[in-house]
């Protein structure tokens, strides 16, 4: 089974095109370094929960949308290798310094997961 990094973050609707352009470029870099899959999903049907929810998890503000994404790798070891290569890739550094990020990274959360079921 593979290994997955998952991410949830808020993106201002007015910056969504900028975010998706950045994500496409970043995804290509991740895949060049060995990621098997790079997926970005924009919330379409997420409701505010009573105790917890996607909007609550990122403290969603007016004019923002939740983005849920994942990157799939062959293994945890491969993920560590790929991420090290990506973090040292000059193209990613250039993308990040080219201006203000189109999302609030302080409200983003992520984690690594061992794939348990794939049908």
C-alpha positions in Angstrom: 0.0 0.0 0.0 1.1 3.6 -0.6 1.7 6.5 1.7 -0.4 9.8 1.5 0.2 13.3 2.7 -3.2 15.1 3.2 -3.8 18.8 3.5 -6.8 21.0 4.3 -6.6 24.8 3.9 -8.7 27.9 3.4 -8.3 29.9 0.2 -9.9 33.2 -0.6 -12.4 32.7 -3.5 -10.9 35.8 -5.2 -7.4 34.1 -5.1 -8.6 30.6 -6.1 -7.4 30.8 -9.7 -4.0 31.9 -8.4 -3.9 29.1 -5.9 -4.8 26.5 -8.5 -2.2 27.8 -10.9 0.4 27.5 -8.1 -0.9 24.0 -7.2 -0.6 22.8 -10.8 3.0 24.0 -11.0 3.9 22.5 -7.6 2.2 19.3 -8.5 4.3 18.9 -11.6 7.4 19.4 -9.4 6.2 16.8 -6.9 5.5 14.3 -9.7 8.9 14.9 -11.4 10.5 14.0 -8.1 8.5 10.8 -7.8 5.1 11.5 -6.3 2.5 9.0 -7.8 -0.5 11.4 -7.6 -1.1 15.0 -6.7 -4.8 16.0 -6.2 -6.4 19.4 -5.3 -10.2 19.5 -4.5 -12.3 22.6 -3.9 -15.2 22.3 -1.5 -18.6 22.0 -3.1 -20.8 20.5 -0.4 -19.3 21.1 3.0 -21.6 22.2 5.9 -20.7 23.9 9.1 -20.9 21.2 11.8 -22.2 21.3 15.3 -19.0 20.0 16.8 -16.5 19.9 14.0 -16.4 20.3 10.2 -14.1 21.3 7.3 -15.0 24.9 7.7 -14.5 24.9 11.4 -11.2 23.1 11.1 -9.6 26.0 9.1 -11.6 28.8 10.8 -13.2 29.5 7.4 -13.9 33.2 6.9 -16.4 35.0 4.7 -15.2 34.9 1.1 -13.1 31.7 1.5 -13.4 28.1 0.3 -11.9 25.0 1.8 -9.4 23.1 -0.3 -8.7 19.4 0.4 -5.7 17.9 -1.2 -3.4 14.9 -1.1 -0.1 13.6 -2.6 0.4 9.9 -2.9 3.8 8.1 -2.8 5.1 4.5 -3.0 6.0 4.5 0.7 6.9 6.7 3.7 10.5 6.4 2.8 9.8 7.5 -0.8 7.7 10.4 0.5 10.6 11.6 2.7 13.0 11.4 -0.3 10.5 13.1 -2.7 9.7 15.9 -0.2 13.4 16.5 0.5 14.0 16.9 -3.2 11.0 19.2 -3.7 12.1 21.4 -0.8 15.5 21.8 -2.4 14.0 22.5 -5.9 14.8 26.0 -7.0 11.6 26.2 -9.0 9.5 25.8 -5.8 11.6 28.4 -4.0 11.0 30.8 -6.9 7.3 30.2 -6.9 7.0 30.9 -3.2 9.1 34.1 -3.2 7.3 35.5 -6.3 4.7 37.2 -4.1 2.2 36.7 -1.3 0.9 33.2 -1.1 -2.7 32.9 -2.3 -3.8 31.1 1.0 -3.3 31.5 4.7 -0.7 28.9 5.6 -1.3 29.5 9.4 -4.7 27.9 9.1 -3.6 25.0 6.9 -3.2 21.5 8.5 -1.6 18.4 7.1 -0.3 14.9 8.0 1.1 11.7 6.6 -1.1 8.6 6.4 -0.5 4.9 5.7 -3.0 3.7 3.1 -5.2 1.1 4.8 -7.9 0.3 2.2 -8.0 0.8 -1.6 -10.8 -0.6 -3.6 
